Amino acid sequence: MRPPRQARSQDTLDRLLDAAEGLVAERGFEDTTIAELVRRADSSVGAFYARFRDKDSLLYALYERYLEQAMATTDVALDPARWVISPISEIVRKTVPFLVSVYRERRGLIRAFVLRNHIDAEFRARRERLSHHVSEGLSRLLIARRSEIRHPNPVRAAVFGLTMVVNTIESAVLFGDLRSGALTLSDDELGVELTRAFLAYLGLDDFSRPRDPEPAES
């Protein structure tokens, strides 16, 4: 991406990126055309190519913007000062549903990134950078409370547990893998079950949340 040189150019760039994110969310990256993009951004094809080499360059720019936003959100959400008196159970119960909501809200965009990760080493490197940032932030909170964790390797448990949660969210929210067959979960139910799974893996008993009612016998 060619950097903007003035405020007006920055405004055009922002409108192009905003329009691209909206179109990718609606129809996917491959089905988004430059003509549709510049029309929605109230811009021009010339303005597009003044900033991007091609459509792939646009996806890289979207990813960079998303990474900046995601890392900033992570820093705020996992700031230790916010959780000074909170036990692990509270941290996990609030963090996991939040992750589900983020993936749902930006499903189309994140799905485009995940699909590109499989074929593009630079995209994988960006994903690893973000994953490391999130994992480091949450692990720092959990390891500071390692006395609550009964898993024999608290550090590994924190990292592996988060990986399990994120991979399941990607599978369920981005690709609908838990919306067929015998198991169909809403986003709220997914957050609850992943919270239980994470806490159980860490070795914490989840007694404070009421049990689901037993199904009535026919």
The 8 nearest C-alpha neighbors of each residue, nearest first, counted from 0:
[[1, 51, 50, 2, 56, 60, 52, 57],
 [0, 2, 50, 51, 3, 49, 52, 4],
 [3, 1, 0, 4, 50, 9, 8, 12],
 [4, 2, 8, 9, 5, 1, 12, 50],
 [5, 3, 8, 2, 6, 9, 7, 1],
 [6, 4, 8, 7, 3, 9, 10, 2],
 [5, 7, 9, 8, 10, 4, 3, 11],
 [8, 6, 10, 9, 5, 11, 4, 3],
 [7, 9, 11, 5, 3, 10, 6, 12],
 [10, 8, 6, 12, 7, 3, 11, 13],
 [9, 11, 7, 13, 8, 12, 14, 6],
 [12, 10, 8, 14, 9, 13, 15, 7],
 [11, 13, 9, 15, 10, 14, 16, 8],
 [14, 12, 10, 16, 15, 11, 17, 9],
 [15, 13, 17, 11, 40, 12, 16, 18],
 [14, 16, 12, 18, 40, 13, 17, 19],
 [15, 17, 19, 13, 18, 14, 20, 12],
 [18, 16, 14, 20, 19, 15, 13, 21],
 [17, 19, 21, 15, 40, 16, 20, 39],
 [20, 18, 16, 22, 21, 17, 36, 23],
 [19, 21, 23, 17, 18, 22, 24, 16],
 [20, 22, 24, 18, 19, 23, 25, 17],
 [23, 21, 25, 19, 24, 20, 26, 31],
 [22, 24, 27, 28, 20, 25, 26, 21],
 [107, 25, 23, 21, 22, 108, 26, 27],
 [26, 24, 22, 23, 27, 21, 107, 20],
 [25, 27, 23, 24, 22, 30, 31, 28],
 [28, 26, 23, 30, 29, 24, 25, 107],
 [27, 29, 23, 31, 30, 111, 26, 22],
 [28, 30, 31, 27, 32, 26, 23, 111],
 [31, 29, 28, 27, 26, 32, 23, 22],
 [30, 32, 28, 29, 22, 23, 27, 26],
 [33, 31, 35, 34, 36, 30, 29, 54],
 [32, 34, 36, 35, 37, 31, 44, 54],
 [35, 33, 32, 36, 37, 38, 44, 43],
 [36, 34, 38, 32, 33, 37, 39, 31],
 [35, 37, 33, 39, 34, 38, 19, 18],
 [38, 36, 42, 40, 43, 39, 34, 35],
 [39, 37, 41, 35, 36, 40, 42, 34],
 [38, 40, 36, 41, 37, 18, 35, 42],
 [39, 41, 37, 42, 14, 15, 18, 38],
 [42, 40, 38, 39, 37, 43, 14, 15],
 [41, 43, 37, 40, 38, 46, 44, 11],
 [44, 42, 46, 45, 37, 47, 41, 38],
 [43, 45, 47, 46, 37, 48, 34, 42],
 [44, 46, 48, 43, 47, 49, 42, 50],
 [45, 47, 49, 43, 44, 48, 42, 50],
 [48, 46, 44, 45, 49, 50, 51, 43],
 [49, 47, 51, 50, 45, 46, 52, 44],
 [48, 50, 46, 47, 45, 51, 1, 52],
 [51, 49, 1, 48, 47, 0, 46, 52],
 [52, 50, 48, 0, 53, 56, 47, 49],
 [51, 53, 48, 56, 50, 0, 54, 49],
 [54, 52, 56, 51, 55, 57, 48, 47],
 [53, 55, 57, 56, 58, 52, 51, 33],
 [56, 54, 58, 57, 53, 59, 52, 51],
 [57, 55, 59, 54, 53, 58, 51, 52],
 [56, 58, 54, 60, 55, 59, 51, 61],
 [59, 57, 61, 55, 60, 56, 62, 54],
 [60, 58, 62, 56, 57, 61, 63, 55],
 [61, 59, 57, 63, 58, 62, 64, 56],
 [60, 62, 58, 64, 59, 63, 65, 57],
 [63, 61, 65, 59, 60, 64, 66, 58],
 [62, 64, 66, 60, 65, 61, 59, 67],
 [65, 63, 61, 67, 62, 66, 60, 68],
 [64, 66, 62, 68, 63, 67, 69, 61],
 [67, 65, 69, 63, 68, 64, 70, 62],
 [66, 68, 64, 70, 65, 69, 71, 63],
 [67, 69, 65, 71, 66, 70, 72, 64],
 [70, 68, 66, 72, 71, 67, 65, 73],
 [71, 69, 73, 67, 72, 68, 66, 74],
 [70, 72, 74, 68, 73, 69, 67, 75],
 [73, 71, 69, 75, 70, 74, 76, 68],
 [74, 72, 70, 76, 71, 75, 77, 69],
 [73, 75, 71, 72, 77, 78, 76, 70],
 [74, 76, 72, 78, 73, 77, 71, 81],
 [75, 77, 73, 74, 78, 72, 81, 94],
 [78, 76, 74, 75, 73, 136, 79, 137],
 [77, 79, 75, 80, 81, 74, 76, 82],
 [80, 78, 82, 81, 77, 83, 140, 139],
 [79, 81, 78, 82, 83, 77, 84, 75],
 [82, 80, 79, 78, 83, 77, 76, 84],
 [83, 81, 85, 79, 80, 84, 78, 90],
 [82, 84, 80, 85, 81, 79, 86, 140],
 [83, 85, 82, 86, 81, 80, 79, 89],
 [84, 86, 82, 83, 89, 87, 90, 88],
 [87, 85, 88, 89, 90, 84, 144, 82],
 [86, 88, 90, 89, 91, 141, 85, 144],
 [87, 89, 91, 86, 90, 92, 198, 203],
 [90, 88, 92, 87, 91, 86, 85, 93],
 [91, 89, 87, 93, 88, 92, 94, 86],
 [90, 92, 94, 88, 93, 89, 95, 87],
 [93, 91, 89, 90, 94, 194, 95, 88],
 [92, 94, 91, 90, 95, 96, 89, 97],
 [93, 95, 91, 97, 96, 92, 90, 98],
 [94, 96, 98, 97, 93, 91, 190, 92],
 [97, 95, 190, 99, 98, 94, 93, 100],
 [96, 98, 94, 100, 95, 99, 101, 93],
 [99, 97, 101, 95, 96, 100, 102, 94],
 [98, 100, 96, 102, 97, 101, 103, 168],
 [99, 101, 103, 97, 98, 102, 104, 96],
 [102, 100, 98, 104, 103, 99, 105, 97],
 [101, 103, 106, 99, 105, 100, 104, 98],
 [104, 102, 106, 100, 101, 105, 99, 172],
 [103, 105, 101, 102, 106, 100, 107, 99],
 [106, 104, 102, 103, 108, 107, 109, 101],
 [105, 107, 103, 102, 109, 108, 104, 173],
 [108, 24, 106, 110, 109, 105, 23, 27],
 [107, 109, 111, 24, 110, 106, 105, 23],
 [110, 108, 112, 106, 111, 107, 105, 113],
 [109, 111, 113, 107, 112, 108, 173, 106],
 [112, 110, 108, 114, 109, 113, 28, 115],
 [111, 113, 109, 115, 110, 114, 116, 108],
 [114, 112, 116, 110, 115, 111, 109, 117],
 [113, 115, 111, 116, 112, 117, 110, 118],
 [114, 116, 112, 117, 113, 118, 119, 111],
 [117, 115, 123, 113, 122, 119, 114, 118],
 [118, 116, 115, 114, 119, 113, 123, 120],
 [117, 119, 116, 115, 120, 114, 122, 123],
 [120, 118, 116, 122, 121, 115, 117, 123],
 [119, 121, 123, 122, 124, 118, 116, 117],
 [122, 120, 124, 123, 119, 125, 116, 126],
 [121, 123, 125, 116, 124, 119, 120, 126],
 [124, 122, 116, 120, 126, 125, 121, 127],
 [123, 125, 121, 127, 122, 126, 120, 128],
 [126, 124, 128, 122, 123, 127, 121, 129],
 [125, 127, 123, 129, 128, 124, 130, 122],
 [128, 126, 130, 124, 125, 129, 131, 123],
 [127, 129, 125, 131, 126, 130, 124, 132],
 [128, 130, 132, 126, 131, 127, 133, 125],
 [131, 129, 127, 133, 132, 128, 134, 126],
 [130, 132, 134, 128, 129, 133, 135, 127],
 [131, 133, 129, 135, 130, 134, 128, 136],
 [134, 132, 136, 130, 135, 131, 137, 129],
 [135, 133, 131, 137, 136, 132, 138, 130],
 [134, 136, 138, 132, 133, 137, 131, 139],
 [137, 135, 133, 139, 134, 138, 77, 132],
 [136, 138, 140, 134, 139, 135, 133, 141],
 [139, 137, 141, 135, 140, 157, 136, 134],
 [138, 140, 136, 137, 142, 141, 135, 143],
 [139, 141, 137, 143, 138, 142, 79, 136],
 [142, 140, 138, 144, 143, 139, 145, 87],
 [141, 143, 145, 144, 139, 140, 138, 154],
 [142, 144, 141, 140, 145, 139, 138, 146],
 [145, 143, 142, 141, 146, 147, 140, 87],
 [144, 146, 142, 148, 147, 143, 141, 153],
 [145, 147, 144, 148, 149, 143, 142, 153],
 [148, 146, 145, 144, 149, 203, 87, 86],
 [149, 147, 145, 201, 146, 150, 202, 153],
 [150, 148, 202, 151, 201, 147, 203, 153],
 [149, 151, 201, 152, 202, 148, 153, 156],
 [152, 150, 149, 153, 148, 156, 155, 201],
 [151, 153, 150, 155, 154, 156, 149, 148],
 [154, 152, 156, 155, 150, 157, 148, 151],
 [155, 153, 157, 156, 152, 158, 142, 138],
 [154, 156, 158, 157, 152, 153, 159, 160],
 [155, 157, 153, 159, 154, 158, 160, 152],
 [156, 158, 160, 154, 155, 138, 159, 153],
 [159, 157, 155, 161, 160, 156, 134, 162],
 [158, 160, 162, 156, 161, 157, 155, 163],
 [161, 159, 163, 157, 162, 158, 156, 197],
 [160, 162, 164, 158, 163, 159, 165, 157],
 [163, 161, 159, 165, 160, 164, 166, 158],
 [164, 162, 160, 161, 166, 165, 159, 167],
 [163, 165, 161, 167, 162, 166, 168, 193],
 [166, 164, 168, 162, 167, 163, 161, 169],
 [167, 165, 169, 163, 168, 164, 162, 170],
 [166, 168, 170, 164, 169, 165, 171, 163],
 [169, 167, 165, 171, 170, 166, 172, 164],
 [170, 168, 166, 173, 167, 172, 171, 165],
 [169, 171, 167, 174, 168, 176, 173, 172],
 [170, 172, 175, 176, 177, 168, 169, 174],
 [173, 171, 175, 169, 168, 174, 170, 103],
 [174, 172, 169, 110, 170, 106, 171, 175],
 [173, 175, 170, 176, 171, 172, 169, 110],
 [176, 174, 171, 178, 172, 177, 173, 170],
 [175, 177, 171, 174, 170, 178, 179, 172],
 [178, 176, 171, 175, 183, 179, 182, 184],
 [179, 177, 183, 175, 176, 184, 182, 180],
 [180, 178, 177, 183, 182, 181, 176, 175],
 [179, 181, 182, 178, 183, 177, 176, 184],
 [180, 182, 183, 179, 178, 177, 184, 176],
 [183, 181, 180, 177, 179, 184, 178, 176],
 [182, 184, 178, 177, 179, 181, 185, 180],
 [185, 183, 188, 189, 186, 178, 182, 177],
 [184, 186, 188, 187, 189, 183, 178, 190],
 [185, 187, 189, 188, 190, 184, 99, 100],
 [188, 186, 190, 185, 189, 191, 96, 184],
 [189, 187, 191, 185, 190, 186, 184, 192],
 [188, 190, 186, 192, 187, 191, 184, 193],
 [189, 191, 96, 187, 193, 188, 192, 95],
 [192, 190, 188, 194, 189, 193, 195, 187],
 [191, 193, 195, 189, 194, 190, 188, 196],
 [194, 192, 196, 190, 195, 191, 197, 189],
 [193, 195, 191, 197, 192, 196, 92, 190],
 [196, 194, 192, 198, 193, 197, 199, 191],
 [195, 197, 193, 199, 194, 198, 200, 192],
 [198, 196, 200, 194, 199, 195, 160, 193],
 [199, 197, 201, 203, 195, 200, 196, 194],
 [200, 198, 202, 196, 201, 203, 197, 195],
 [201, 199, 197, 202, 198, 196, 160, 150],
 [200, 202, 198, 150, 199, 148, 203, 156],
 [203, 201, 149, 199, 200, 150, 148, 198],
 [204, 202, 198, 199, 201, 205, 148, 149],
 [203, 205, 206, 199, 202, 198, 207, 195],
 [204, 206, 207, 203, 208, 195, 198, 199],
 [207, 205, 208, 204, 209, 210, 203, 195],
 [208, 206, 205, 209, 204, 210, 88, 89],
 [207, 209, 206, 205, 210, 211, 195, 191],
 [210, 208, 207, 211, 206, 212, 205, 191],
 [209, 211, 212, 208, 206, 213, 207, 205],
 [210, 212, 213, 209, 214, 208, 191, 188],
 [213, 211, 210, 214, 215, 209, 216, 208],
 [212, 214, 215, 211, 210, 216, 209, 217],
 [215, 213, 212, 216, 211, 217, 210, 209],
 [216, 214, 217, 213, 212, 211, 210, 209],
 [215, 217, 214, 213, 212, 211, 210, 181],
 [216, 215, 214, 213, 212, 211, 181, 210]]
